[in-house]
Amino acid sequence: MRVEGLRKIAVLGAGVMGHGIAQVAAMAGYGVSVRDISQEILDRALENIRRSLDKLVDKGRLSRREAEEALSRIRPTLSLVEAVEDADFIIEAVPEDLELKRRVFGEVEEAASKEPVLASNTSSLSITEIAEAVERPEKVVGMHFFNPPVIMRLVEVVPGERTSRETVELTMDLARSLGKTPILVKKDSPGFIVNRVLIPYLNEAAKMVDRGEAGVLEVDSAMRFKAGFPIGPFLLSDLIGIDILYHILKVFEEKLGPLYRPASSIERLYREGKLGRKTGEGFYSYREGRPSIPEEAGRGFDEVRLVAIMVNEAAKLVSDGVAETADVDTAMKLGANLPEGPFEAARRIGVRRLVEVLNEMRGRYGEGYAPSKLLLTLT
């Protein structure tokens, strides 16, 4: 099937990501069914979509008529059969639990009247392992949107080991038709591109604070004002959610090794239920609003130490055949709102300087910090 033949898209899960994906698809002209297990969740999703469309109208990005037409294309339902019947493309956006996703995919394959593409919005789980639940793994693909889907332009497209080329091409074309920029992740690897580069950076920042090398405010200030990041690692961790960060790191630890074990402070906050902005406390307290980050607080912190971690992870991805250097840079700029990609940062800072920083950390903390072979060849 070509993207021009797609008529109905089903979105399974009406949470933050699910209802955002449904809105994007409806705005692009597709009929969309949205399924969840609770009428309350569906009602809340529709209200959030209405509110989002109203904001776009207020900003002049949509006309009132276009907003009303988009809303009219969305059909909420509690019935899986009703959601997926006649669907040409199905996007799963249920919680990040491998067994749950596998169960949903198995149920969908039985309920669908056609043979649609089954796409998962997972941010870190293996597409290959999810596809083991179905009889047509060639139709299973990762389609990872970023939050909020209405605003963020990046979509990571991730084939599993048995995903067909036709499925990948259709998914790339669909992402473009939604107004997104798809980046192909060439190999099913934990965290794909953005999370594989971003999450170890957040974890290393927490480790530095745990080791007493710097303070939370100091690091956030340095990365915001010296590195030019839109937000520091601790504010970002609280925004993402400590629980989400913890679970991704546990997947990384299992798949990639002990270097990716969650920092003790991340594990402690997770155990205490201090999950960031959504609970009112994480690395910061939000009871009186978002914390102020003064520029002078970070003047004594060397931001290159954390940039080096990101560059090294990016280089590992390229060495492992997961993505091309230009795609990594594009993904990090679009998916993490960074001012430059890791390889662009490496050229600005100098690869030799980054290797020196990594070797210094390697001497202190072990072989896990060793510069990747790709970085060494660039020196």
C-alpha positions as CSV (number, residue, x, y, z in Angstrom):
1,M,0.0,0.0,0.0
2,R,1.1,3.6,-0.7
3,V,0.5,6.4,1.7
4,E,-2.0,7.9,-0.7
5,G,-4.2,4.9,-0.1
6,L,-4.4,5.3,3.7
7,R,-7.8,6.4,4.9
8,K,-8.3,5.3,8.5
9,I,-5.7,5.4,11.3
10,A,-6.3,3.8,14.7
11,V,-4.6,5.0,17.8
12,L,-4.6,2.7,20.8
13,G,-4.2,4.6,24.0
14,A,-5.6,8.1,24.6
15,G,-3.1,9.4,27.1
16,V,-0.8,12.3,26.5
17,M,1.0,10.7,23.5
18,G,-2.1,8.9,22.1
19,H,-4.4,11.9,22.0
20,G,-1.6,14.0,20.6
21,I,-0.9,11.6,17.8
22,A,-4.6,11.3,17.0
23,Q,-4.9,15.1,16.8
24,V,-1.9,15.3,14.4
25,A,-3.4,12.6,12.1
26,A,-6.9,14.3,12.1
27,M,-5.3,17.7,11.3
28,A,-3.6,16.0,8.3
29,G,-7.0,14.8,7.0
30,Y,-7.1,11.2,8.2
31,G,-10.1,9.6,9.8
32,V,-8.9,8.5,13.3
33,S,-10.3,6.1,15.8
34,V,-9.0,6.4,19.4
35,R,-9.4,3.5,21.7
36,D,-8.8,3.3,25.5
37,I,-10.2,1.2,28.3
38,S,-11.9,4.0,30.2
39,Q,-14.6,6.5,29.1
40,E,-13.1,9.0,31.5
41,I,-9.8,8.8,29.7
42,L,-11.5,9.2,26.4
43,D,-13.5,12.2,27.5
44,R,-10.4,13.8,28.9
45,A,-8.5,13.1,25.7
46,L,-11.2,14.8,23.6
47,E,-11.2,17.8,25.9
48,N,-7.5,18.1,25.6
49,I,-7.7,17.9,21.8
50,R,-10.3,20.6,21.8
51,R,-8.2,22.8,24.0
52,S,-5.1,22.3,21.8
53,L,-7.0,23.0,18.6
54,D,-8.4,26.2,20.2
55,K,-4.9,27.4,21.0
56,L,-3.8,26.7,17.4
57,V,-6.8,28.8,16.2
58,D,-5.9,31.6,18.6
59,K,-2.3,31.6,17.3
60,G,-3.5,31.7,13.7
61,R,-2.1,28.3,12.7
62,L,-5.6,26.9,12.0
63,S,-8.8,28.4,11.0
64,R,-11.9,27.7,13.1
65,R,-13.3,25.6,10.3
66,E,-10.1,23.6,10.0
67,A,-10.2,22.9,13.8
68,E,-13.8,21.8,13.7
69,E,-13.1,19.5,10.7
70,A,-10.1,17.9,12.5
71,L,-12.2,17.3,15.6
72,S,-15.0,15.7,13.5
73,R,-12.6,13.2,12.1
74,I,-11.8,11.7,15.5
75,R,-13.9,8.8,16.8
76,P,-13.4,7.7,20.4
77,T,-14.3,4.2,21.4
78,L,-14.0,1.6,24.1
79,S,-14.1,-1.2,21.6
80,L,-10.9,-2.6,20.2
81,V,-12.8,-4.2,17.3
82,E,-14.5,-0.9,16.4
83,A,-11.2,0.9,16.6
84,V,-9.2,-1.3,14.3
85,E,-11.8,-2.6,11.8
86,D,-11.0,-1.3,8.4
87,A,-8.0,0.6,9.8
88,D,-5.1,0.9,7.3
89,F,-2.5,1.8,9.9
90,I,-2.5,1.3,13.6
91,I,-0.4,3.2,16.1
92,E,-0.1,1.7,19.6
93,A,0.5,4.3,22.4
94,V,-0.1,2.3,25.6
95,P,2.2,2.4,28.7
96,E,5.9,1.3,28.3
97,D,5.4,-2.3,29.3
98,L,6.7,-5.0,27.0
99,E,4.1,-7.6,27.9
100,L,1.2,-5.2,27.7
101,K,2.3,-4.0,24.2
102,R,2.7,-7.6,23.1
103,R,-0.7,-8.5,24.4
104,V,-2.3,-5.5,22.6
105,F,-0.5,-6.4,19.3
106,G,-1.7,-9.9,19.5
107,E,-5.3,-8.8,20.1
108,V,-5.1,-6.3,17.3
109,E,-3.9,-8.8,14.8
110,E,-6.9,-11.0,15.6
111,A,-9.4,-8.1,15.5
112,A,-8.3,-6.2,12.4
113,S,-10.2,-7.0,9.2
114,K,-7.4,-5.9,7.0
115,E,-3.6,-6.5,7.4
116,P,-2.6,-3.1,8.6
117,V,0.8,-1.9,9.6
118,L,1.2,-2.2,13.4
119,A,3.3,0.7,14.7
120,S,4.5,1.1,18.3
121,N,5.2,4.5,19.8
122,T,7.6,2.9,22.3
123,S,10.5,5.1,23.3
124,S,12.9,2.4,24.4
125,L,11.5,-1.2,24.0
126,S,12.6,-3.6,21.3
127,I,10.5,-3.6,18.2
128,T,11.7,-7.1,17.4
129,E,10.5,-8.4,20.8
130,I,7.1,-6.6,20.5
131,A,6.7,-8.2,17.0
132,E,7.2,-11.7,18.5
133,A,3.5,-11.5,19.6
134,V,2.1,-11.5,16.0
135,E,2.1,-13.8,13.0
136,R,3.1,-11.0,10.6
137,P,6.2,-9.4,12.1
138,E,7.0,-7.9,8.7
139,K,4.1,-5.5,9.4
140,V,5.4,-4.3,12.8
141,V,7.5,-1.1,13.1
142,G,8.5,1.5,15.6
143,M,7.0,5.0,15.1
144,H,8.3,7.1,18.0
145,F,6.7,10.5,18.3
146,F,8.0,13.1,20.7
147,N,6.0,15.0,23.4
148,P,4.0,17.0,22.6
149,P,3.3,15.3,19.2
150,V,1.4,18.4,17.9
151,I,4.5,20.5,18.2
152,M,7.6,18.2,18.0
153,R,8.7,17.6,14.4
154,L,10.7,14.4,14.9
155,V,9.5,10.9,14.4
156,E,12.0,8.0,14.8
157,V,11.1,5.1,12.4
158,V,12.5,1.8,13.8
159,P,12.4,-1.5,11.9
160,G,12.5,-4.8,13.8
161,E,14.6,-7.6,12.6
162,R,11.8,-8.9,10.4
163,T,10.1,-5.6,9.4
164,S,9.7,-5.4,5.6
165,R,11.1,-2.5,3.5
166,E,7.6,-1.7,2.4
167,T,6.5,-1.2,5.9
168,V,9.4,1.1,6.7
169,E,8.8,3.1,3.5
170,L,5.1,3.5,4.2
171,T,5.8,4.6,7.8
172,M,8.3,7.2,6.6
173,D,5.8,8.5,4.1
174,L,3.0,8.6,6.6
175,A,5.2,10.7,9.0
176,R,5.9,13.1,6.2
177,S,2.2,13.4,5.4
178,L,1.7,14.3,9.0
179,G,4.1,17.2,8.6
180,K,6.8,15.4,10.6
181,T,10.5,14.8,9.8
182,P,11.1,11.0,9.9
183,I,14.6,9.7,10.8
184,L,15.4,6.1,10.0
185,V,16.9,4.1,12.9
186,K,18.7,1.5,10.9
187,K,18.9,-1.1,13.7
188,D,16.6,-1.9,16.6
189,S,18.7,-0.7,19.5
190,P,17.7,0.3,23.0
191,G,16.6,4.0,23.1
192,F,16.9,4.3,19.4
193,I,18.7,7.6,18.7
194,V,17.4,10.5,20.9
195,N,16.9,8.6,24.2
196,R,20.1,6.6,23.7
197,V,22.1,9.9,23.6
198,L,20.0,12.0,26.0
199,I,19.2,9.6,28.9
200,P,22.9,8.7,29.7
201,Y,23.6,12.4,29.8
202,L,20.8,12.9,32.4
203,N,22.1,9.9,34.3
204,E,25.7,11.1,34.3
205,A,24.6,14.6,35.6
206,A,22.9,12.8,38.5
207,K,26.1,10.7,39.1
208,M,28.2,13.8,39.2
209,V,26.0,15.3,41.9
210,D,25.9,12.0,43.8
211,R,29.7,12.0,43.8
212,G,29.8,15.5,45.2
213,E,31.4,17.0,42.2
214,A,28.7,19.6,41.6
215,G,25.3,20.8,42.7
216,V,22.0,20.4,40.9
217,L,21.6,24.2,40.4
218,E,25.3,24.5,39.3
219,V,24.9,21.8,36.6
220,D,21.6,23.1,35.3
221,S,22.9,26.6,35.1
222,A,26.0,25.6,33.2
223,M,24.2,23.5,30.7
224,R,21.6,26.2,30.1
225,F,23.8,29.3,29.9
226,K,27.2,27.9,28.9
227,A,26.3,24.9,26.7
228,G,23.2,26.8,25.3
229,F,20.8,23.9,26.0
230,P,17.1,25.0,26.4
231,I,16.9,23.4,29.8
232,G,19.3,21.8,32.3
233,P,19.5,18.0,32.9
234,F,17.7,18.1,36.3
235,L,14.8,20.3,35.2
236,L,14.5,18.1,32.2
237,S,14.6,14.9,34.3
238,D,11.8,16.3,36.4
239,L,9.8,17.3,33.3
240,I,10.2,13.8,31.6
241,G,9.3,12.1,34.9
242,I,11.8,10.3,37.2
243,D,9.8,7.1,36.8
244,I,10.1,7.2,33.0
245,L,13.8,8.0,33.3
246,Y,14.3,5.2,35.8
247,H,12.5,2.6,33.6
248,I,14.5,3.5,30.5
249,L,17.7,3.3,32.4
250,K,16.8,-0.2,33.6
251,V,16.2,-1.3,30.1
252,F,19.6,0.2,29.1
253,E,21.3,-1.5,32.1
254,E,19.8,-4.9,31.0
255,K,20.6,-4.5,27.3
256,L,23.8,-2.4,27.3
257,G,25.5,-3.0,30.6
258,P,26.2,-1.7,34.2
259,L,27.4,1.8,33.0
260,Y,23.7,2.6,32.4
261,R,22.6,1.7,35.9
262,P,20.4,4.5,37.3
263,A,22.2,6.9,39.5
264,S,21.5,6.4,43.2
265,S,19.7,9.8,43.4
266,I,17.4,8.8,40.5
267,E,16.7,5.4,42.2
268,R,16.0,7.1,45.5
269,L,13.6,9.6,44.1
270,Y,11.8,6.8,42.2
271,R,11.4,4.7,45.3
272,E,10.2,7.8,47.3
273,G,7.6,8.6,44.6
274,K,9.1,12.0,44.0
275,L,8.7,11.8,40.2
276,G,9.2,15.4,39.2
277,R,6.8,18.1,38.1
278,K,3.8,15.7,38.0
279,T,4.1,14.9,41.7
280,G,5.3,18.4,42.8
281,E,8.8,17.2,43.7
282,G,11.8,15.6,42.1
283,F,15.3,17.0,41.9
284,Y,13.5,20.3,42.6
285,S,10.3,21.2,44.5
286,Y,7.5,22.7,42.3
287,R,5.1,23.7,45.1
288,E,5.9,27.4,44.4
289,G,6.3,27.0,40.7
290,R,9.2,26.3,38.4
291,P,12.6,27.0,40.1
292,S,14.7,30.0,38.9
293,I,18.1,29.1,37.5
294,P,20.6,32.0,37.9
295,E,23.3,32.3,35.2
296,E,26.1,32.9,37.7
297,A,25.4,29.5,39.5
298,G,27.1,27.5,36.8
299,R,30.2,29.5,36.1
300,G,32.5,27.0,37.8
301,F,31.2,23.9,36.1
302,D,32.9,22.5,33.0
303,E,30.0,21.8,30.6
304,V,32.2,19.9,28.2
305,R,32.2,16.9,30.7
306,L,28.5,16.3,30.0
307,V,28.7,17.2,26.3
308,A,31.5,14.5,26.0
309,I,29.1,11.9,27.4
310,M,26.5,12.7,24.7
311,V,29.0,12.8,21.9
312,N,30.5,9.4,23.0
313,E,27.0,7.8,23.0
314,A,26.3,9.3,19.6
315,A,29.6,7.9,18.3
316,K,28.7,4.4,19.7
317,L,25.4,4.5,17.8
318,V,27.1,5.3,14.5
319,S,29.8,2.6,15.1
320,D,27.1,0.1,15.8
321,G,25.3,0.8,12.6
322,V,22.2,2.3,14.3
323,A,22.2,5.6,12.5
324,E,24.2,8.0,10.3
325,T,26.1,11.0,11.8
326,A,23.9,13.5,10.0
327,D,20.7,11.7,11.1
328,V,21.9,11.7,14.8
329,D,22.5,15.4,14.6
330,T,19.1,16.1,13.1
331,A,17.3,13.8,15.6
332,M,18.9,15.5,18.6
333,K,18.1,19.0,17.4
334,L,14.5,18.1,16.5
335,G,13.8,15.6,19.3
336,A,15.6,17.2,22.2
337,N,15.6,20.8,21.0
338,L,19.4,21.1,21.3
339,P,21.1,24.0,19.6
340,E,23.5,21.7,17.8
341,G,23.8,17.9,17.2
342,P,26.5,15.9,19.1
343,F,28.8,15.7,16.0
344,E,28.4,19.4,15.4
345,A,29.3,20.0,19.0
346,A,32.4,17.7,18.6
347,R,33.6,19.8,15.6
348,R,33.1,23.1,17.6
349,I,34.8,21.9,20.8
350,G,37.4,19.7,19.2
351,V,37.5,15.9,19.2
352,R,40.9,15.9,20.9
353,R,39.5,17.9,23.9
354,L,36.5,15.5,24.2
355,V,38.8,12.5,24.2
356,E,40.9,14.0,26.9
357,V,37.8,14.6,29.1
358,L,36.6,11.0,28.5
359,N,40.0,9.6,29.3
360,E,40.2,11.6,32.5
361,M,36.8,10.2,33.5
362,R,37.9,6.7,32.4
363,G,40.8,6.9,34.8
364,R,38.6,7.9,37.7
365,Y,35.4,5.8,37.1
366,G,36.3,2.9,34.9
367,E,36.4,1.6,31.3
368,G,32.8,2.4,30.6
369,Y,33.9,6.0,30.0
370,A,36.5,5.0,27.4
371,P,36.2,7.1,24.1
372,S,34.5,5.1,21.3
373,K,36.6,3.8,18.5
374,L,34.9,6.3,16.1
375,L,36.0,9.3,18.3
376,L,39.5,8.0,18.4
377,T,39.7,7.7,14.6
378,L,38.5,11.3,14.3
379,T,41.4,12.6,16.4
